[in-house]
Amino acid sequence: MLKDFINDYGANILRSILTALVGYIGIEIKRIYVKYINDETKKSVVKTCVKAVEQLYKDLHGEEKLNKCIESVTAMLCDKGITITDIEIRMLIESAVNEFNNGFSSQEDA
């Protein structure tokens, strides 16, 4: 009886298991890919906003520039449907500003 069941339904069961497994793997790959793309997009948007704020708001300083940058980053990422936390914005901005300042100071040394 078990042999008949396996002969009749074994291929269908195996096909269903393989389909579920491939579907799960596909979903996980997409999740990892989307996270990577979102992280790269966040970094790119923050760098663009830091450069823009430095150029557009030369009369602003410190906290005012930071607020303009946070406002711009939030708006641009919202338009793209990407969510970002406040701490993530601040960390990415600090990193971009540090990169910007280091690049600027190394150009002065040359």
HUHUDA-V810594 format. One record per pair of residues at least 24 apart in sequence whose C-alpha atoms are under 6 Angstrom apart, sorted by the first residue. I is the first residue (numbers start at 1). J is the second residue. Records with the same first field share a line. If there is no record, write none. Layout:
# HUHUDA-V810594
I->J / J
This chain:
# HUHUDA-V810594
46->73
47->96
